[in-house]
Amino acid sequence: MRVGIIRETLENERRIAAVPETVSKMTKAGTEVLVEAGAGSGSFISDGEFEAAGARISSRDEILSSADVLLKVNKPAVDEIEKMKEGAILISFLQPFSSPDEIKKLAGRKVSALSMEMVPRITRAQRMDALSTMSTVAGYKVVLLAADASGRFFPMLSTAAGTIPPCKAIIIGAGVAGLQAIATAKRLGAVVTAFDVRPAAGEQVKSLGAEFVSLDVPHEQAEDTGGYAKELPPEFYQKEQEIIRKYSKDADIIISTALIPGKKAPVLITEDMVKEMKPGSVIVDMAVEFGGNCTLSEAGKEVVKHGVTIIGFSNIPAMMPVHASLLYAKNILAFLNLISPDGKSATLDLEDDIIKGSLITHAGEIVHPAIKEAVK
């Protein structure tokens, strides 16, 4: 079995889908591994390190045309799909709901495409849960971005010139990214208030030393079977805005992480709310790629509106390429071990819950029901 890893071409992408540690485990299992020259440079990994792990450095075209299994971070471009070996297996983030052209092309090439976003949240799949892994990286990094953009200290400081009060931080959304942001902000000394529609999140928030503010939403309305927040009627988001507004006026930092899988991100911070915030405050909108939680966020940019700095950077995990690549590569390796336990051939068990949940295209067809409906 030949496994290929190519250099990511998305702008500002510095991650890679395999690192020497995981390549070594593949090659020791008898897998032939090809890595594109320079593919690891963004993560500070040299070609020599991959070679020492047992990989062969190769060209992009050779890898695409000959790999039985292609490992990527981001979805392949249309021209890359056209060069892929027919019938190959692809393991990658695919953004399947918003990538109809790529999904149709993958089906046309008879590629079996496994989407890392769609890995079900079940116990067996925890080692493959790349969404949670990358959310952990992003939740840590956004607090550092906020601290850098802020003109204030995070911790309380007692000095000869007087006492400086601690930063007041609001975290909207207490999923994996939100919880990591809470923990990081607390470590830096901020006073943290977290908000989430899921009542179950309250215990986790409080365990990290933050105050929890909840909207009174019944569990079955707020959370789906996978533990993700569900889309709610507009009146619920209006109530959320009203509650958040009571706290946002005094906040120094707001980090918003609220997402609904397959849907536009809910608007939770309006322009009027931004106007009421203290000059010099900072908002980091982690949902900007999906429409944004703040109406004034701009994708890929840091802007100042009404005296408030609003950060809408995309692909935040790529800003920490060393550990983001390491963790993602381990997720990918766990998935590869599922479909190829012996390292010598890959088989897709279509009855396996993990494969069934994440398989988007197979044998020339779009096989995932939700994606099939979305890309019609």
Backbone hydrogen bonds in HBPLUS format (Angstrom, degrees):
<---DONOR---> <-ACCEPTOR-->    atom                        ^
c    i                          cat <-CA-CA->   ^        H-A-AA   ^      H-
h    n   atom  resd res      DA  || num        DHA   H-A  angle D-A-AA Bond
n    s   type  num  typ     dist DA aas  dist angle  dist       angle   num
A0032-GLU N   A0001-MET O   3.02 MM  31  6.13 161.1  2.06 167.7 168.7     1
A0068-ASP N   A0002-ARG O   2.83 MM  66  5.25 138.1  2.01 134.2 147.4     2
A0069-VAL N   A0002-ARG O   3.13 MM  67  6.50 152.3  2.21 156.0 158.9     3
A0003-VAL N   A0032-GLU O   2.77 MM  29  6.13 167.6  1.79 170.4 173.5     4
A0034-LEU N   A0003-VAL O   2.85 MM  31  6.22 164.0  1.88 164.5 170.0     5
A0004-GLY N   A0069-VAL O   2.85 MM  65  6.27 160.3  1.88 160.7 166.9     6
A0071-LEU N   A0004-GLY O   2.95 MM  67  6.20 170.7  1.96 176.8 177.0     7
A0005-ILE N   A0034-LEU O   2.91 MM  29  6.30 146.4  2.02 156.4 167.2     8
A0036-GLU N   A0005-ILE O   2.95 MM  31  6.36 159.0  1.99 166.7 172.3     9
A0013-GLU N   A0010-LEU O   2.98 MM   3  5.40 155.1  2.04 137.9 136.1    10
A0022-THR N   A0019-VAL O   2.96 MM   3  5.52 119.5  2.34 115.8 129.6    11
A0023-VAL N   A0019-VAL O   2.90 MM   4  6.08 163.3  1.93 161.7 166.4    12
A0024-SER N   A0020-PRO O   2.89 MM   4  5.91 158.4  1.93 148.4 153.2    13
A0026-MET N   A0022-THR O   3.05 MM   4  6.35 149.7  2.15 144.2 152.5    14
A0027-THR N   A0023-VAL O   2.92 MM   4  6.19 170.2  1.93 161.6 162.6    15
A0028-LYS N   A0024-SER O   2.99 MM   4  6.07 155.0  2.05 144.9 151.8    16
A0029-ALA N   A0026-MET O   3.04 MM   3  5.24 135.5  2.25  99.9 112.5    17
A0031-THR N   A0026-MET O   3.10 MM   5  5.38 160.0  2.14 145.4 140.0    18
A0030-GLY N   A0027-THR O   3.00 MM   3  5.07 158.5  2.05 104.1 110.4    19
A0056-ARG N   A0033-VAL O   2.89 MM  23  6.29 160.8  1.92 157.5 162.9    20
A0035-VAL N   A0056-ARG O   2.96 MM  21  6.20 159.6  2.00 147.7 153.1    21
A0058-SER N   A0035-VAL O   2.89 MM  23  5.85 158.7  1.93 139.8 144.9    22
A0039-ALA N   A0036-GLU O   3.03 MM   3  5.39 158.3  2.08 139.0 136.5    23
A0037-ALA N   A0058-SER O   3.17 MM  21  6.03 144.6  2.30 168.7 163.8    24
A0041-SER N   A0038-GLY O   3.23 MM   3  5.41 169.0  2.25 112.4 115.6    25
A0043-SER N   A0040-GLY O   3.00 MM   3  5.41 141.4  2.15 110.9 121.9    26
A0045-ILE N   A0040-GLY O   2.86 MM   5  4.68 168.9  1.87 134.1 132.8    27
A0044-PHE N   A0041-SER O   3.01 MM   3  4.81 162.1  2.04 105.6 107.9    28
A0049-GLU N   A0046-SER O   3.16 MM   3  5.33 128.5  2.44  98.3 110.5    29
A0050-PHE N   A0046-SER O   3.39 MM   4  6.83 152.7  2.47 144.6 151.0    30
A0051-GLU N   A0047-ASP O   2.90 MM   4  6.23 157.7  1.95 153.1 160.2    31
A0052-ALA N   A0048-GLY O   2.87 MM   4  6.07 153.4  1.94 144.9 152.0    32
A0053-ALA N   A0049-GLU O   3.15 MM   4  6.35 131.2  2.40 132.4 144.3    33
A0053-ALA N   A0050-PHE O   3.06 MM   3  5.04 131.3  2.31  93.7 107.3    34
A0055-ALA N   A0050-PHE O   3.03 MM   5  5.49 160.2  2.07 149.0 142.7    35
A0054-GLY N   A0051-GLU O   2.94 MM   3  5.09 157.9  1.99 105.4 112.4    36
A0063-ILE N   A0059-SER O   3.12 MM   4  6.34 163.5  2.15 151.4 155.9    37
A0064-LEU N   A0060-ARG O   2.96 MM   4  6.20 171.7  1.96 161.0 162.8    38
A0065-SER N   A0061-ASP O   3.01 MM   4  6.04 160.5  2.05 147.9 153.3    39
A0066-SER N   A0062-GLU O   3.01 MM   4  5.92 132.3  2.25 142.9 153.2    40
A0067-ALA N   A0063-ILE O   2.96 MM   4  5.42 150.8  2.04 150.3 151.2    41
A0085-LYS N   A0064-LEU O   2.94 MM  21  6.43 123.0  2.27 168.0 153.7    42
A0089-ILE N   A0068-ASP O   2.86 MM  21  6.18 161.1  1.90 146.1 152.1    43
A0070-LEU N   A0089-ILE O   2.77 MM  19  6.23 160.7  1.80 163.9 169.7    44
A0091-ILE N   A0070-LEU O   3.00 MM  21  6.38 161.9  2.03 169.1 172.7    45
A0072-LYS N   A0091-ILE O   3.05 MM  19  6.36 164.6  2.08 162.8 163.2    46
A0093-PHE N   A0073-VAL O   3.14 MM  20  5.77 153.6  2.21 128.3 135.5    47
A0080-GLU N   A0077-ALA O   2.98 MM   3  5.16 126.3  2.28 101.4 116.0    48
A0081-ILE N   A0077-ALA O   2.97 MM   4  6.34 155.7  2.03 156.0 163.3    49
A0082-GLU N   A0078-VAL O   3.04 MM   4  6.33 155.3  2.11 150.1 156.5    50
A0083-LYS N   A0080-GLU O   3.07 MM   3  5.24 139.3  2.25 100.1 111.6    51
A0084-MET N   A0081-ILE O   3.07 MM   3  5.13 151.2  2.15 103.0 112.0    52
A0088-ALA N   A0085-LYS O   3.10 MM   3  5.51 151.6  2.18 139.4 135.7    53
A0087-GLY N   A0109-ARG O   3.20 MM  22  6.68 149.2  2.30 151.1 157.9    54
A0112-SER N   A0088-ALA O   2.88 MM  24  6.29 161.0  1.91 159.4 163.9    55
A0090-LEU N   A0112-SER O   2.93 MM  22  6.14 163.5  1.95 142.1 145.4    56
A0114-LEU N   A0090-LEU O   2.76 MM  24  5.96 173.2  1.76 164.4 166.5    57
A0092-SER N   A0114-LEU O   3.18 MM  22  6.55 164.3  2.20 173.1 177.6    58
A0116-MET N   A0092-SER O   2.87 MM  24  5.64 161.2  1.91 128.4 134.0    59
A0098-SER N   A0095-GLN O   3.11 MM   3  5.79 143.4  2.25 118.7 127.9    60
A0103-ILE N   A0099-SER O   3.01 MM   4  6.16 164.9  2.03 159.8 164.6    61
A0104-LYS N   A0100-PRO O   2.97 MM   4  6.08 163.3  2.00 149.8 154.0    62
A0105-LYS N   A0101-ASP O   3.00 MM   4  6.19 154.2  2.07 145.0 152.6    63
A0106-LEU N   A0102-GLU O   2.89 MM   4  6.13 156.8  1.95 150.6 156.6    64
A0107-ALA N   A0103-ILE O   3.05 MM   4  6.32 157.6  2.10 147.5 153.2    65
A0108-GLY N   A0104-LYS O   2.92 MM   4  6.16 153.0  2.00 143.2 151.2    66
A0109-ARG N   A0105-LYS O   2.98 MM   4  6.30 137.5  2.17 144.8 155.5    67
A0111-VAL N   A0106-LEU O   2.97 MM   5  5.29 161.9  2.01 163.4 158.7    68
A0110-LYS N   A0107-ALA O   2.95 MM   3  4.94 156.1  2.00 105.5 111.9    69
A0113-ALA N   A0361-THR O   3.03 MM 248  5.21 134.4  2.25 122.9 136.4    70
A0360-ILE N   A0113-ALA O   2.80 MM 247  5.52 175.8  1.80 177.5 178.2    71
A0115-SER N   A0358-SER O   2.87 MM 243  5.20 164.7  1.89 148.8 146.4    72
A0118-MET N   A0115-SER O   3.06 MM   3  5.46 143.1  2.20 107.9 117.8    73
A0122-ILE N   A0120-PRO O   3.00 MM   2  5.70 129.1  2.26 105.1  90.3    74
A0125-ALA N   A0122-ILE O   2.96 MM   3  5.43 139.6  2.13 111.7 123.2    75
A0126-GLN N   A0123-THR O   3.25 MM   3  5.52 172.7  2.26 115.3 116.7    76
A0128-MET N   A0125-ALA O   2.90 MM   3  5.27 150.5  1.98 113.2 122.9    77
A0129-ASP N   A0126-GLN O   3.25 MM   3  5.16 166.1  2.27 104.6 108.6    78
A0130-ALA N   A0128-MET O   2.76 MM   2  5.73 123.4  2.08 117.8 100.9    79
A0133-THR N   A0129-ASP O   3.16 MM   4  6.48 157.3  2.22 143.7 150.6    80
A0134-MET N   A0130-ALA O   2.84 MM   4  5.97 171.8  1.84 155.7 156.5    81
A0135-SER N   A0131-LEU O   2.90 MM   4  5.99 146.6  2.01 141.5 151.7    82
A0136-THR N   A0132-SER O   2.94 MM   4  6.14 144.8  2.06 144.5 152.7    83
A0137-VAL N   A0133-THR O   3.23 MM   4  6.63 156.2  2.29 145.6 151.1    84
A0138-ALA N   A0134-MET O   2.91 MM   4  6.14 166.8  1.93 149.4 153.2    85
A0139-GLY N   A0135-SER O   2.79 MM   4  5.84 158.3  1.84 145.3 151.6    86
A0140-TYR N   A0136-THR O   3.24 MM   4  6.39 147.2  2.35 142.0 148.9    87
A0141-LYS N   A0137-VAL O   3.05 MM   4  6.32 167.8  2.07 152.9 156.3    88
A0142-VAL N   A0138-ALA O   2.93 MM   4  6.03 163.6  1.96 159.9 162.0    89
A0144-LEU N   A0141-LYS O   3.02 MM   3  5.19 118.8  2.41 100.5 115.7    90
A0145-LEU N   A0141-LYS O   2.96 MM   4  6.32 152.1  2.04 152.3 161.1    91
A0146-ALA N   A0142-VAL O   2.91 MM   4  6.12 155.8  1.97 143.9 150.1    92
A0147-ALA N   A0143-VAL O   2.87 MM   4  6.08 157.9  1.92 146.4 152.6    93
A0148-ASP N   A0144-LEU O   2.93 MM   4  6.06 153.1  2.00 143.7 150.8    94
A0149-ALA N   A0145-LEU O   3.02 MM   4  6.22 150.5  2.11 144.2 151.8    95
A0150-SER N   A0146-ALA O   2.97 MM   4  6.03 130.1  2.23 142.0 154.9    96
A0167-CYS N   A0154-PHE O   2.83 MM  13  4.62 167.1  1.85 132.0 136.0    97
A0157-LEU N   A0164-ILE O   2.99 MM   7  5.03 149.8  2.08 135.5 145.0    98
A0164-ILE N   A0157-LEU O   2.68 MM   7  5.03 165.4  1.70 156.1 161.1    99
A0159-THR N   A0162-GLY O   3.03 MM   3  5.11 155.3  2.09 124.4 131.2   100
A0162-GLY N   A0159-THR O   2.98 MM   3  5.11 160.3  2.02 105.9 112.1   101
A0191-VAL N   A0167-CYS O   2.80 MM  24  6.08 168.5  1.81 176.2 177.9   102
A0252-ASP N   A0168-LYS O   2.83 MM  84  5.25 160.7  1.87 143.3 150.0   103
A0253-ILE N   A0168-LYS O   3.13 MM  85  6.43 157.4  2.18 154.4 154.5   104
A0169-ALA N   A0191-VAL O   2.86 MM  22  6.04 169.0  1.87 156.4 160.2   105
A0193-THR N   A0169-ALA O   2.88 MM  24  6.30 156.7  1.93 160.5 168.4   106
A0170-ILE N   A0253-ILE O   2.82 MM  83  6.19 157.9  1.87 149.9 156.7   107
A0255-ILE N   A0170-ILE O   2.84 MM  85  6.25 159.9  1.88 160.9 167.6   108
A0171-ILE N   A0193-THR O   2.91 MM  22  6.31 155.9  1.97 150.6 157.3   109
A0195-PHE N   A0171-ILE O   2.92 MM  24  6.36 154.2  1.99 162.1 166.9   110
A0172-ILE N   A0255-ILE O   2.81 MM  83  6.16 165.4  1.83 155.7 160.6   111
A0257-THR N   A0172-ILE O   2.76 MM  85  5.82 160.7  1.80 159.8 164.9   112
A0173-GLY N   A0195-PHE O   2.70 MM  22  5.74 164.1  1.72 166.3 170.9   113
A0179-LEU N   A0175-GLY O   2.88 MM   4  5.96 162.4  1.91 153.3 157.7   114
A0180-GLN N   A0176-VAL O   3.08 MM   4  6.27 156.9  2.14 146.6 152.7   115
A0181-ALA N   A0177-ALA O   2.91 MM   4  6.14 152.7  1.99 147.3 155.6   116
A0182-ILE N   A0178-GLY O   2.86 MM   4  6.12 153.7  1.92 148.7 155.9   117
A0183-ALA N   A0179-LEU O   2.97 MM   4  6.20 167.0  1.99 147.8 150.9   118
A0184-THR N   A0180-GLN O   2.92 MM   4  6.10 157.8  1.97 147.2 153.3   119
A0185-ALA N   A0181-ALA O   2.89 MM   4  5.98 166.0  1.91 150.6 154.8   120
A0186-LYS N   A0182-ILE O   2.89 MM   4  6.06 156.9  1.94 152.6 159.3   121
A0187-ARG N   A0183-ALA O   2.97 MM   4  6.17 154.2  2.03 141.1 148.4   122
A0188-LEU N   A0184-THR O   3.03 MM   4  6.33 142.7  2.18 143.3 153.3   123
A0190-ALA N   A0185-ALA O   2.99 MM   5  5.51 160.5  2.03 155.9 149.5   124
A0189-GLY N   A0186-LYS O   2.88 MM   3  4.98 149.7  1.98 101.9 112.0   125
A0211-GLU N   A0192-VAL O   2.99 MM  19  6.38 164.4  2.02 155.2 153.2   126
A0194-ALA N   A0211-GLU O   2.77 MM  17  6.08 171.3  1.77 169.3 169.7   127
A0213-VAL N   A0194-ALA O   2.81 MM  19  6.10 156.2  1.87 164.6 171.1   128
A0201-ALA N   A0198-ARG O   2.97 MM   3  5.64 156.8  2.02 120.6 127.3   129
A0202-GLY N   A0199-PRO O   3.09 MM   3  5.71 158.0  2.14 117.4 123.4   130
A0205-VAL N   A0201-ALA O   3.01 MM   4  6.25 162.8  2.04 159.4 164.6   131
A0206-LYS N   A0202-GLY O   2.99 MM   4  6.16 168.3  2.00 153.6 156.5   132
A0207-SER N   A0203-GLU O   3.02 MM   4  6.15 145.3  2.15 139.9 149.2   133
A0208-LEU N   A0205-VAL O   3.06 MM   3  5.40 146.2  2.18 105.5 115.4   134
A0210-ALA N   A0205-VAL O   3.37 MM   5  5.76 164.0  2.40 144.5 140.9   135
A0209-GLY N   A0206-LYS O   2.96 MM   3  5.07 161.3  1.99 107.1 112.6   136
A0217-VAL N   A0215-LEU O   2.75 MM   2  5.74 119.3  2.12 118.9 101.4   137
A0221-GLN N   A0218-PRO O   2.94 MM   3  5.41 141.1  2.09 112.8 124.2   138
A0222-ALA N   A0218-PRO O   3.10 MM   4  6.32 148.0  2.21 152.4 162.3   139
A0223-GLU N   A0219-HIS O   3.13 MM   4  6.03 155.2  2.19 161.4 162.6   140
A0230-LYS N   A0222-ALA O   3.01 MM   8  5.45 154.2  2.08 125.1 128.6   141
A0224-ASP N   A0228-TYR O   2.89 MM   4  5.57 162.0  1.93 159.5 165.2   142
A0227-GLY N   A0224-ASP O   3.07 MM   3  5.45 166.2  2.09 115.4 118.8   143
A0236-PHE N   A0233-PRO O   2.98 MM   3  5.69 144.8  2.11 120.8 129.7   144
A0238-GLN N   A0234-PRO O   3.09 MM   4  6.43 149.5  2.19 151.0 160.2   145
A0239-LYS N   A0235-GLU O   3.10 MM   4  6.31 148.9  2.20 137.3 144.9   146
A0240-GLU N   A0236-PHE O   2.92 MM   4  6.26 151.4  2.00 144.8 153.4   147
A0241-GLN N   A0237-TYR O   2.92 MM   4  6.16 160.0  1.96 146.0 150.5   148
A0242-GLU N   A0238-GLN O   3.08 MM   4  6.35 153.5  2.16 142.1 148.8   149
A0243-ILE N   A0239-LYS O   3.03 MM   4  6.35 156.0  2.09 150.5 156.3   150
A0244-ILE N   A0240-GLU O   2.84 MM   4  6.05 174.1  1.84 163.8 165.3   151
A0245-ARG N   A0241-GLN O   2.88 MM   4  5.90 150.8  1.97 143.8 152.1   152
A0246-LYS N   A0243-ILE O   3.15 MM   3  5.53 138.3  2.33 105.5 115.7   153
A0247-TYR N   A0244-ILE O   2.91 MM   3  5.42 141.1  2.07 111.6 122.5   154
A0248-SER N   A0244-ILE O   2.79 MM   4  5.94 157.6  1.84 157.2 164.8   155
A0250-ASP N   A0247-TYR O   3.19 MM   3  5.89 144.1  2.32 117.1 124.5   156
A0251-ALA N   A0248-SER O   3.19 MM   3  4.89 152.3  2.27  96.3 104.7   157
A0282-VAL N   A0252-ASP O   2.96 MM  30  6.34 153.8  2.03 144.9 152.6   158
A0254-ILE N   A0282-VAL O   2.81 MM  28  6.27 149.5  1.90 155.6 165.1   159
A0284-VAL N   A0254-ILE O   2.82 MM  30  6.33 156.8  1.87 158.9 166.9   160
A0256-SER N   A0284-VAL O   2.96 MM  28  6.34 161.7  2.00 160.8 166.5   161
A0286-MET N   A0256-SER O   2.87 MM  30  5.81 151.6  1.95 159.6 165.5   162
A0263-LYS N   A0260-ILE O   2.90 MM   3  5.40 156.4  1.95 149.7 147.6   163
A0265-ALA N   A0290-PHE O   2.84 MM  25  5.49 174.2  1.84 154.8 156.5   164
A0268-LEU N   A0293-ASN O   2.78 MM  25  5.23 154.2  1.85 135.3 143.0   165
A0269-ILE N   A0293-ASN O   2.92 MM  24  6.10 151.1  2.01 160.5 155.7   166
A0295-THR N   A0269-ILE O   3.08 MM  26  6.50 158.3  2.13 171.4 174.5   167
A0274-VAL N   A0270-THR O   3.11 MM   4  6.49 151.0  2.20 146.6 154.4   168
A0275-LYS N   A0271-GLU O   2.94 MM   4  6.24 157.4  1.99 152.7 158.7   169
A0276-GLU N   A0272-ASP O   3.24 MM   4  6.46 138.8  2.42 137.6 147.1   170
A0276-GLU N   A0273-MET O   3.23 MM   3  5.23 129.7  2.49  93.6 106.3   171
A0277-MET N   A0274-VAL O   3.04 MM   3  5.26 152.8  2.12 106.7 115.2   172
A0281-SER N   A0278-LYS O   3.08 MM   3  5.66 148.8  2.18 143.4 142.5   173
A0280-GLY N   A0307-GLY O   2.80 MM  27  5.91 177.2  1.80 159.6 159.1   174
A0309-THR N   A0281-SER O   2.99 MM  28  6.34 154.7  2.06 166.3 159.2   175
A0283-ILE N   A0309-THR O   2.78 MM  26  6.20 159.3  1.82 163.2 169.3   176
A0311-ILE N   A0283-ILE O   2.74 MM  28  6.12 166.9  1.75 165.1 167.9   177
A0285-ASP N   A0311-ILE O   2.90 MM  26  6.13 165.0  1.92 170.2 173.3   178
A0290-PHE N   A0287-ALA O   2.90 MM   3  5.53 156.0  1.95 119.9 127.9   179
A0292-GLY N   A0287-ALA O   2.91 MM   5  4.59 136.4  2.11 135.5 123.0   180
A0291-GLY N   A0288-VAL O   3.27 MM   3  5.20 148.6  2.38 114.8 109.8   181
A0297-SER N   A0294-CYS O   3.26 MM   3  5.54 169.2  2.27 112.5 115.8   182
A0301-LYS N   A0298-GLU O   3.07 MM   3  5.57 154.6  2.14 142.8 139.9   183
A0300-GLY N   A0312-GLY O   2.66 MM  12  5.40 146.1  1.77 153.5 142.8   184
A0312-GLY N   A0301-LYS O   2.79 MM  11  5.30 159.3  1.83 155.9 162.7   185
A0303-VAL N   A0310-ILE O   2.94 MM   7  5.29 163.9  1.96 150.2 149.9   186
A0310-ILE N   A0303-VAL O   2.66 MM   7  5.29 171.3  1.67 164.6 167.8   187
A0305-LYS N   A0308-VAL O   2.89 MM   3  5.27 156.7  1.94 153.1 150.2   188
A0308-VAL N   A0305-LYS O   2.96 MM   3  5.27 162.0  1.99 112.8 118.7   189
A0318-ALA N   A0315-ASN O   3.20 MM   3  5.80 142.1  2.35 112.7 121.6   190
A0319-MET N   A0316-ILE O   2.87 MM   3  5.45 161.2  1.91 121.0 127.4   191
A0320-MET N   A0317-PRO O   3.01 MM   3  5.58 164.1  2.03 116.0 121.2   192
A0324-ALA N   A0320-MET O   3.01 MM   4  5.84 153.7  2.08 159.7 166.4   193
A0325-SER N   A0321-PRO O   2.91 MM   4  5.54 156.3  1.97 130.9 137.6   194
A0326-LEU N   A0322-VAL O   3.16 MM   4  6.33 158.9  2.21 139.4 145.6   195
A0327-LEU N   A0323-HIS O   2.97 MM   4  6.04 169.5  1.98 147.7 150.2   196
A0328-TYR N   A0324-ALA O   2.95 MM   4  6.01 162.4  1.98 146.4 152.2   197
A0329-ALA N   A0325-SER O   2.81 MM   4  5.79 159.3  1.85 148.4 154.7   198
A0330-LYS N   A0326-LEU O   3.17 MM   4  6.40 145.1  2.30 139.5 147.9   199
A0331-ASN N   A0327-LEU O   3.09 MM   4  6.46 150.1  2.18 144.5 152.6   200
A0331-ASN N   A0328-TYR O   3.06 MM   3  4.99 115.1  2.50  93.7 109.6   201
A0332-ILE N   A0328-TYR O   2.87 MM   4  6.18 162.1  1.90 156.4 161.1   202
A0333-LEU N   A0329-ALA O   2.89 MM   4  6.07 156.4  1.95 143.6 150.2   203
A0334-ALA N   A0330-LYS O   3.05 MM   4  6.22 156.1  2.11 143.7 149.2   204
A0335-PHE N   A0331-ASN O   3.14 MM   4  6.47 150.9  2.23 144.9 152.7   205
A0336-LEU N   A0332-ILE O   2.82 MM   4  6.13 158.5  1.87 153.3 160.0   206
A0337-ASN N   A0333-LEU O   2.84 MM   4  6.07 153.1  1.91 149.6 156.5   207
A0338-LEU N   A0334-ALA O   3.18 MM   4  6.40 134.6  2.40 133.0 144.2   208
A0338-LEU N   A0335-PHE O   3.05 MM   3  5.07 128.2  2.33  94.8 108.9   209
A0339-ILE N   A0335-PHE O   3.24 MM   4  6.69 152.4  2.32 150.6 156.1   210
A0340-SER N   A0336-LEU O   2.80 MM   4  5.83 130.0  2.05 143.3 158.3   211
A0347-THR N   A0339-ILE O   2.78 MM   8  5.31 163.1  1.81 155.4 157.2   212
A0343-GLY N   A0340-SER O   3.16 MM   3  5.23 148.4  2.27 103.8 113.2   213
A0352-ASP N   A0349-ASP O   2.98 MM   3  5.48 161.3  2.02 117.2 123.3   214
A0356-LYS N   A0352-ASP O   2.80 MM   4  5.87 169.4  1.81 164.1 167.9   215
A0357-GLY N   A0353-ASP O   2.98 MM   4  5.92 151.0  2.06 135.8 143.3   216
A0358-SER N   A0354-ILE O   3.16 MM   4  6.28 139.9  2.33 141.1 150.7   217
A0359-LEU N   A0355-ILE O   2.87 MM   4  5.62 134.5  2.08 154.6 161.1   218
A0367-VAL N   A0360-ILE O   2.81 MM   7  5.57 139.9  1.97 133.7 145.8   219
A0362-HIS N   A0365-GLU O   2.84 MM   3  5.41 155.0  1.90 152.1 160.7   220
A0365-GLU N   A0362-HIS O   3.02 MM   3  5.41 157.1  2.07 114.2 121.4   221
A0372-LYS N   A0368-HIS O   2.84 MM   4  5.94 162.1  1.87 164.2 170.4   222
A0373-GLU N   A0369-PRO O   3.11 MM   4  6.30 152.8  2.18 144.5 150.7   223
A0374-ALA N   A0370-ALA O   3.01 MM   4  6.21 148.0  2.12 137.5 146.8   224
A0375-VAL N   A0371-ILE O   2.97 MM   4  6.09 148.2  2.07 157.0 161.6   225
